[in-house]
Every structure is written in C-alpha cells, then in structure tokens.
Amino acid sequence: MVDKKELVRNLEEMVVMLELKGENPFKIRAFANASRILQGLSEDVLQLINNGQIIQIKGIGKGIADFLAELVKTGTSSDLVRFRAEIPSGLLEMLKIPGMGPKKVKAVWEMLGITTVGELEYACKENRLIDLEGFGQKTQDKILTGIELVKKYSERHLISEVRESAQELYNKLKEIPEIIRLEIAGSLRRWKETIKDIDLLVSAHKSDREKIMNYFINLPEIETISGQGITKSSVVLRSGIHVDLRIVSDDQYPYALHHTTGSKEHNVAMREHARKLHLKMNEYGLFKENGDNIPCRDESEIFAHLNMQYIQPELRENYGEIEAALNNELPELISWSDITGVIHVHSNYSDGVNTITELAEYCKKKGFHYLVICDHSKSAAYANGLTVDQIRQQQDEIDNINAKMQNFHILKGIECDILPDGSLDYHDNILASFDIVIASIHSKFNMSESEGTERVITAMKNPHVTIIGHPTGRLLQAREGYAINMNAVIEAAAGLKVAIELNANPHRLDIDWRFLKLAKEKKVMISINPDAHRLDGIRDIDYGVGIARKGWLTKNDVLNCLTTKKLIQFANNRR
C-alpha cells in the first residue's frame, strides 16, 4: 500500500520528469509545492485522499489531487509510467552529479544526445561542453569533479538510507522462533556515516538453518540473490543495498559478532593483543595455546578474558580504544536519553515547513525541555532569510507562545551567515537580541584553507557567537567540505569558549567524528543539532548521537545535554 513517504517521493520524481521534459513552469511549481505541503501535513494524508478532502488543502489543485488519488488506488501513476518510458534512466543518474540540475541534464541530452554518466564523462574529457551554451570550461571541470565524487561513493549509502532497511529485516527475522540470537553487525553497528552493505548475524541449531535461509531469501524486499548457502547468503534489496546473512552456532555467536562488527583495523589490533597473552583470537573462538577454546557467553566476556573494559561497537576503529580499555579509561558514552533540548530548527519564517507552535508542541511531546529556533539570516535570500522587522515579529511571537506553555521554553536563535571576511550578517545590536547565535558559512566555498580557516576564526571572535554551524559544509556523497583546518578551528574554539555543531542531518554529519575526540580533549562543547526544516527532521538527532558516541563523547561534552538555564548561561558567558 502506498504511504505518505511514497506519495512525496512520486511528487518529487514528477518535478524532475517535468523539468527534463521542459513542461510548463507553473505545473512544475505545483508539484514541488504539493510535495512540500504533504510533508508538513499532520493529518492522515491517505484518508484525505480517499474521501476527496485533499483538494481542500491550500496549494493542492484538481490535477495534483487526481495524481495522488491514482497513486493510492493503483499504486502507480499513468503520467509517471509514460515519462519513465520517454526519458532515459541514465538522465536520472546524471542528476546525482553535483552541479548537474535538471536544466543542465536536459541541455546535454537535447544538444549532445548524452544519456548516461559515462557518456557525459567522455564528453567532458573531449571538451565538448566548453562551447555549449550555459556551460564553459569551469562548469565542465566541476562536472568532471562531481562525476569522480559519484564514482567514489557509488557503492556506499548514507546511514539513514540503510538503517531503516536493516531494522525492517531485523524485525522480520526476529519473528522466526528457530533463531536464538540476532544482531545487525558490520559498519552499521559501528555507526559509520556511510555504509557499503548490511551484515546480519544469526545463531541457530544446524537443523534449523535451511528454514531460516529460505525465509530470508524469499522476503519481498529482495530483488536478486547473489549467493545462497546454509551458513551464508547474499542478496540485493530493491533499493540496491547489498545484504549478507550469516548463521553460526550459539557457542560461536559472541566471537562471530565481534569479528563481523569490525572494523578490520580493530580486529587486527585485538588479535595482536591476544597473541601477547599467548591466546589466539578469531571469528570462531578465543583459544589457549593448547587449542582449547575459552567459553564466552557474550562479547563482554571476551573482553574480560583479555583483561579489558568492554569496548562499545561505535569505538571499534583502532583509534586508541584498545589502549584505553586496557587502562580502564573508556568514557561512559552519551545516550539518546541524555539530550534535553533541540537546537537549530528552521520554522516557516524562513525555509522551514512548520510553525513555531507546531515545532514546540512536537518537541515537548517528545520529552525535550527546550527548543532553539534558528532561521536563516538576511544574506540567505534563497532560504527566505529574515529581515530585521521579521526578527522582531518572530521574537514577539516566541514571547507570546512561551507565556502560554508550561514546562517548556522556546529560545530565540538565528543561523547567521558568516560573510567572506569573517563578519556576520547582522550588526551586534541585532545579534544581542538572540539567546543563541549559530554562525555558518553558506557562500563562497572556494577559499584557500588558510582563508577559510581565518574566516571561521574571525567569526568566532564575535562575542555573540555561541556555536559554529556545520563547520566544513560537506554533503556526504555529494560535496566535499570546503578547505578548512579543523585542528586550528578546534584550538580557537577552545580558547574562545565557542561550541561546534555536530550537524545531525545524515547528509552532513558535520563535524566529522574523527575530530570529536580532539574537541573533547580540548574541552570544546559539541552541540548535536538536527538542522530540521520539518517535524520529522528533528528525529535526525538520533544520527547525531550515534556519531557523538563514535567520537567518544559523554553527556558532559554536549551542549544540549545542559538545562535551559545553563545553556543560556553558556551563551551569556561570552558576551
């Protein structure tokens, strides 16, 4: 059955198809608006469509309503089927290349007959785009760089794309009574930001393995079976994600779980440590010199026999976790329940979907104590950045809402653009009106490393800045971060008492977890922020917490584990 998520996806696909076909811009805008409207609706969308009331929603016309009704009734759309037949599938692949929007894809298709990424790459190397209207040498170079990025990450997926699929498989396998133990292993269990495939580990009796495997390979999510056996099967989901399921005996399960969780570097270092204790460690057991296996009921007993603290899966990257575990120095990692408030959410004052009231009520319902609204500043015209008059209007509205709410507080914040010279988008007297100021770069990404670093550090010196937002500006699998010396930025943040954002949007996850340990050592507070533009975006905090755990952070290292009062005090201490 089609759900709201699928409806939105089909609307977005229609927007792309219409643009590639050069259809009426008003029609394109209608589908784009409908996608945004559906995502923001709190009502039961399917019910509205089925009873015909969807057309009463502002922004949903008859054409869109008929499109949605057909999707709900048949599971597909005749318009989409027609467009998919008319438009080469390779054009959609080209849209994944940074800098190749629908207009540029349409241009190379119509003018050069290019229909695949490979053809586009060849054309660039033959300099065929230089003289093409709307392109030129610089654009051609950027497209080639973008193609390299796509190729680099083609076998990997964002953690958000994979975790949901893995959890669905886990839930279905959990229903099989013959399975004794089950876990999602591999890089997903370690909370890597991008994932190559899903690793599932099961323990079961030998007599039950064939039944479990047959159930697994016949799940409806599976498109192809690339390998099938009694102990291991490999499949590809309809989403393109590869999955490996391995079955072992329950006695072997703890050792196999540690091994399949990885990382490779961690496992090598663990085997070396075991060797120093005259033990042999592998995926089948922990063995004495005489070959006898040391029985372990779970992973924690394996670590105990190796005279170590239990190492949480997120830390298993050979980043010093083994030495820390041997010295009993591993931190108590932050948990999801430690987050007390939500920082960095956009409302419909700028480019968000929801009202401030809707955002506040949602956060309160989820158990948070405060919400920091951080809409865009005036330079971000593309995102409806706030004028000074709009700031005053918004702050008055926040005061009025706060007066009515109990046991919850909305703080006045802004995501203020850092201009190329390091100055901020508003004068200090305007910045002083906010409780929290997040300073972020949204323009001129092509500075040198020294220029970019100085730009950020200059912004941090403004006493009104509380947090540096998404510090490298990266978009995972789409855009490398701009050149910046993160070591120098962390050092400066430590001296200036400025926090750094861990942007929890799974497309960003920026600051990179590899720098979090240094930030922790320098006592730089990290703010785990969803950068949400709609209600369900607030849940991205979960990804941020997973990455924070990977970066060795405790609740004492995280800004939004503070109470409302202490958060405001943190900001005021700089002013």
LINZIKA-V462844 format. One record per backbone hydrogen bond with DSSP energy under -0.5 kcal/mol. CO is the residue of the C=O (numbers start at 1). NH is the residue of the N-H. E is the energy in kcal/mol with one decimal. If there is no record, write none. Layout:
co=<CO & CO>
nh=<NH & NH>
e=<E & E>
//
This chain:
co=<3 & 4 & 5 & 6 & 7 & 8 & 9 & 10 & 11 & 12 & 13 & 14 & 15 & 16 & 17 & 18 & 19 & 24 & 24 & 25 & 26 & 27 & 28 & 29 & 30 & 31 & 32 & 33 & 34 & 35 & 36 & 37 & 38 & 43 & 44 & 45 & 46 & 47 & 48 & 48 & 49 & 52 & 53 & 54 & 57 & 59 & 61 & 62 & 63 & 64 & 65 & 66 & 67 & 68 & 69 & 70 & 70 & 70 & 71 & 77 & 78 & 79 & 80 & 81 & 82 & 83 & 86 & 88 & 88 & 89 & 89 & 90 & 91 & 93 & 94 & 97 & 99 & 101 & 102 & 103 & 104 & 105 & 106 & 107 & 108 & 108 & 109 & 116 & 117 & 118 & 119 & 120 & 121 & 122 & 123 & 124 & 129 & 129 & 132 & 136 & 137 & 138 & 139 & 140 & 141 & 142 & 143 & 144 & 145 & 146 & 147 & 148 & 149 & 151 & 153 & 157 & 158 & 158 & 159 & 160 & 161 & 162 & 163 & 164 & 165 & 166 & 167 & 168 & 169 & 170 & 171 & 172 & 173 & 175 & 176 & 181 & 183 & 183 & 185 & 185 & 186 & 186 & 187 & 188 & 193 & 195 & 196 & 198 & 198 & 199 & 200 & 201 & 202 & 203 & 203 & 205 & 205 & 206 & 208 & 209 & 210 & 211 & 212 & 213 & 214 & 216 & 219 & 221 & 224 & 224 & 227 & 231 & 233 & 234 & 234 & 235 & 236 & 236 & 237 & 241 & 242 & 243 & 244 & 245 & 246 & 248 & 249 & 252 & 253 & 254 & 255 & 256 & 257 & 258 & 260 & 263 & 264 & 265 & 266 & 267 & 268 & 269 & 270 & 271 & 272 & 273 & 274 & 274 & 275 & 280 & 282 & 285 & 286 & 287 & 288 & 292 & 293 & 298 & 298 & 299 & 300 & 301 & 302 & 303 & 304 & 310 & 312 & 313 & 315 & 315 & 320 & 321 & 322 & 323 & 324 & 325 & 325 & 331 & 335 & 336 & 340 & 340 & 341 & 342 & 343 & 343 & 344 & 344 & 345 & 347 & 347 & 354 & 355 & 356 & 357 & 358 & 359 & 360 & 361 & 362 & 363 & 364 & 369 & 370 & 371 & 371 & 372 & 372 & 373 & 375 & 376 & 377 & 379 & 380 & 380 & 381 & 387 & 388 & 389 & 390 & 391 & 392 & 393 & 394 & 395 & 396 & 397 & 398 & 399 & 400 & 401 & 401 & 409 & 409 & 411 & 411 & 412 & 412 & 413 & 414 & 414 & 415 & 416 & 417 & 417 & 419 & 423 & 427 & 427 & 428 & 430 & 431 & 436 & 437 & 437 & 437 & 438 & 438 & 439 & 440 & 440 & 444 & 448 & 449 & 450 & 451 & 452 & 453 & 454 & 455 & 456 & 457 & 458 & 459 & 462 & 466 & 467 & 467 & 468 & 470 & 472 & 475 & 475 & 479 & 484 & 485 & 486 & 487 & 488 & 489 & 490 & 491 & 492 & 493 & 493 & 499 & 500 & 501 & 502 & 502 & 503 & 503 & 505 & 505 & 507 & 510 & 512 & 513 & 513 & 515 & 516 & 517 & 518 & 519 & 520 & 523 & 525 & 526 & 526 & 527 & 527 & 529 & 532 & 533 & 534 & 534 & 535 & 536 & 537 & 538 & 539 & 540 & 540 & 541 & 542 & 543 & 544 & 545 & 546 & 547 & 548 & 549 & 553 & 554 & 555 & 557 & 558 & 559 & 560 & 560 & 563 & 564 & 565 & 566 & 567 & 568 & 569 & 571 & 572>
nh=<7 & 8 & 9 & 10 & 11 & 12 & 13 & 14 & 15 & 16 & 17 & 18 & 19 & 20 & 21 & 23 & 22 & 27 & 28 & 29 & 30 & 31 & 32 & 33 & 34 & 35 & 36 & 37 & 38 & 39 & 40 & 41 & 41 & 45 & 48 & 49 & 50 & 51 & 53 & 54 & 52 & 55 & 56 & 57 & 60 & 61 & 65 & 66 & 67 & 68 & 69 & 70 & 71 & 72 & 73 & 74 & 75 & 76 & 75 & 81 & 82 & 83 & 84 & 85 & 86 & 87 & 88 & 91 & 92 & 92 & 93 & 94 & 95 & 96 & 97 & 100 & 101 & 105 & 106 & 107 & 108 & 109 & 110 & 111 & 112 & 114 & 113 & 120 & 121 & 122 & 123 & 124 & 125 & 126 & 128 & 127 & 132 & 136 & 135 & 140 & 141 & 142 & 143 & 144 & 145 & 146 & 147 & 148 & 149 & 150 & 151 & 152 & 153 & 154 & 156 & 195 & 161 & 162 & 163 & 164 & 165 & 166 & 167 & 168 & 169 & 170 & 171 & 172 & 173 & 174 & 175 & 175 & 176 & 177 & 179 & 203 & 185 & 201 & 188 & 189 & 189 & 190 & 192 & 191 & 159 & 157 & 242 & 200 & 244 & 185 & 246 & 183 & 248 & 180 & 181 & 208 & 209 & 209 & 212 & 213 & 214 & 215 & 216 & 217 & 218 & 219 & 222 & 238 & 226 & 236 & 234 & 247 & 245 & 226 & 227 & 243 & 223 & 224 & 240 & 237 & 198 & 235 & 200 & 233 & 202 & 204 & 253 & 256 & 257 & 258 & 259 & 260 & 261 & 262 & 186 & 267 & 268 & 269 & 270 & 271 & 272 & 273 & 274 & 275 & 276 & 277 & 277 & 279 & 278 & 287 & 285 & 282 & 294 & 280 & 291 & 288 & 295 & 301 & 302 & 303 & 304 & 305 & 306 & 308 & 307 & 312 & 315 & 316 & 317 & 319 & 324 & 325 & 326 & 327 & 329 & 309 & 328 & 333 & 338 & 339 & 369 & 370 & 343 & 372 & 530 & 531 & 531 & 532 & 374 & 350 & 352 & 348 & 359 & 360 & 361 & 362 & 363 & 364 & 365 & 366 & 368 & 367 & 409 & 342 & 373 & 411 & 344 & 345 & 413 & 415 & 386 & 380 & 381 & 383 & 385 & 384 & 391 & 392 & 393 & 394 & 395 & 396 & 397 & 398 & 399 & 400 & 401 & 402 & 403 & 404 & 404 & 405 & 371 & 411 & 373 & 413 & 435 & 436 & 375 & 416 & 438 & 377 & 440 & 419 & 425 & 422 & 419 & 430 & 431 & 432 & 433 & 434 & 414 & 439 & 466 & 467 & 416 & 440 & 469 & 418 & 442 & 447 & 452 & 453 & 454 & 455 & 456 & 457 & 458 & 459 & 460 & 461 & 461 & 462 & 465 & 499 & 439 & 469 & 501 & 473 & 482 & 478 & 479 & 475 & 486 & 489 & 490 & 491 & 492 & 493 & 494 & 495 & 496 & 497 & 498 & 468 & 527 & 503 & 504 & 529 & 509 & 510 & 508 & 509 & 476 & 503 & 515 & 516 & 517 & 519 & 520 & 521 & 522 & 524 & 523 & 525 & 500 & 528 & 559 & 502 & 529 & 504 & 346 & 353 & 537 & 538 & 538 & 539 & 540 & 541 & 542 & 543 & 544 & 545 & 546 & 547 & 548 & 549 & 550 & 551 & 553 & 552 & 334 & 557 & 558 & 526 & 561 & 562 & 340 & 341 & 567 & 568 & 569 & 570 & 571 & 572 & 573 & 574 & 575>
e=<-2.2 & -2.3 & -2.0 & -2.2 & -2.2 & -2.5 & -2.1 & -2.1 & -1.9 & -1.8 & -2.7 & -2.9 & -2.1 & -2.5 & -1.8 & -2.7 & -0.8 & -0.5 & -2.0 & -2.6 & -1.8 & -1.9 & -2.2 & -2.8 & -2.1 & -2.1 & -1.8 & -2.7 & -2.7 & -1.9 & -1.2 & -0.8 & -0.9 & -1.0 & -2.0 & -2.2 & -2.7 & -2.2 & -1.1 & -1.7 & -1.0 & -0.8 & -1.8 & -1.6 & -2.2 & -0.7 & -2.5 & -2.7 & -2.0 & -2.6 & -2.4 & -2.3 & -1.8 & -2.4 & -2.4 & -2.9 & -0.6 & -0.6 & -2.0 & -2.6 & -2.1 & -2.6 & -2.9 & -1.4 & -1.6 & -2.5 & -0.5 & -1.7 & -0.6 & -0.7 & -1.1 & -1.7 & -1.1 & -1.4 & -1.8 & -2.4 & -1.0 & -2.4 & -2.6 & -1.9 & -2.3 & -2.0 & -2.7 & -2.9 & -1.3 & -2.0 & -0.9 & -1.9 & -2.6 & -2.2 & -2.4 & -2.3 & -2.2 & -1.3 & -2.8 & -1.7 & -0.9 & -1.6 & -2.2 & -2.3 & -2.5 & -2.3 & -2.4 & -2.2 & -2.2 & -2.5 & -2.5 & -1.9 & -1.8 & -2.3 & -2.6 & -2.3 & -1.9 & -0.7 & -2.0 & -3.3 & -0.8 & -1.3 & -3.0 & -0.8 & -0.5 & -2.7 & -2.5 & -1.9 & -2.1 & -2.6 & -2.6 & -1.8 & -2.6 & -2.1 & -0.5 & -0.9 & -1.9 & -0.7 & -1.4 & -2.4 & -0.6 & -2.6 & -0.6 & -1.1 & -0.5 & -1.0 & -2.3 & -1.2 & -1.8 & -2.5 & -0.6 & -0.5 & -2.8 & -3.0 & -2.4 & -2.0 & -2.6 & -2.9 & -0.9 & -1.7 & -0.6 & -1.1 & -1.9 & -2.6 & -2.4 & -2.0 & -2.3 & -2.7 & -0.8 & -1.7 & -1.7 & -2.5 & -0.6 & -2.5 & -2.6 & -2.9 & -2.7 & -1.7 & -1.8 & -2.8 & -2.7 & -1.7 & -2.1 & -3.1 & -2.8 & -2.7 & -2.9 & -2.1 & -2.6 & -2.0 & -1.1 & -2.5 & -2.8 & -2.0 & -2.2 & -2.9 & -1.6 & -1.4 & -0.7 & -2.7 & -2.3 & -1.9 & -2.4 & -2.4 & -1.9 & -2.0 & -2.5 & -2.2 & -1.5 & -0.8 & -1.0 & -2.4 & -1.8 & -3.4 & -0.7 & -2.2 & -3.4 & -2.5 & -1.9 & -3.0 & -0.8 & -0.6 & -1.1 & -2.1 & -2.0 & -2.3 & -1.0 & -2.3 & -1.8 & -0.6 & -1.6 & -1.5 & -2.4 & -0.6 & -2.0 & -2.3 & -2.1 & -1.3 & -3.4 & -1.3 & -0.9 & -1.0 & -1.6 & -1.0 & -3.6 & -0.7 & -0.6 & -3.0 & -0.6 & -0.6 & -1.0 & -1.1 & -2.6 & -1.5 & -2.3 & -1.9 & -2.1 & -2.6 & -2.6 & -2.0 & -2.3 & -2.5 & -2.2 & -1.6 & -2.2 & -1.6 & -1.6 & -2.4 & -0.7 & -3.2 & -1.1 & -1.1 & -1.4 & -3.1 & -2.4 & -1.5 & -2.2 & -1.5 & -1.9 & -1.7 & -2.0 & -2.0 & -2.1 & -2.7 & -2.7 & -2.0 & -2.0 & -2.4 & -2.1 & -2.1 & -2.4 & -2.8 & -1.7 & -0.6 & -1.2 & -1.4 & -1.9 & -0.5 & -1.7 & -0.7 & -2.6 & -1.9 & -0.6 & -0.9 & -2.8 & -1.1 & -2.3 & -0.7 & -1.0 & -2.8 & -2.8 & -1.1 & -2.1 & -2.2 & -1.6 & -1.6 & -1.0 & -0.6 & -2.5 & -2.0 & -2.9 & -0.5 & -2.5 & -3.1 & -0.5 & -0.5 & -3.0 & -2.5 & -2.2 & -2.1 & -1.8 & -2.5 & -2.6 & -1.7 & -2.1 & -1.1 & -0.5 & -1.5 & -1.9 & -2.5 & -2.9 & -0.6 & -2.9 & -0.9 & -2.7 & -2.4 & -3.4 & -2.6 & -1.1 & -2.1 & -2.8 & -2.2 & -2.4 & -2.7 & -2.1 & -1.7 & -2.3 & -1.1 & -1.8 & -2.1 & -2.2 & -0.8 & -0.6 & -1.5 & -0.8 & -0.9 & -2.8 & -1.7 & -3.3 & -2.9 & -2.1 & -1.0 & -0.7 & -2.2 & -2.6 & -2.2 & -2.1 & -2.9 & -1.3 & -0.5 & -2.2 & -0.6 & -2.6 & -3.0 & -1.0 & -3.9 & -3.2 & -2.4 & -0.9 & -0.6 & -1.8 & -1.0 & -1.7 & -1.6 & -2.0 & -1.0 & -1.6 & -2.5 & -2.0 & -2.2 & -2.5 & -2.5 & -1.7 & -1.5 & -2.3 & -1.8 & -2.5 & -1.6 & -1.1 & -2.7 & -1.5 & -1.9 & -2.5 & -1.4 & -2.3 & -2.3 & -2.0 & -2.2 & -1.9 & -2.6 & -1.9 & -1.2 & -1.3>
//
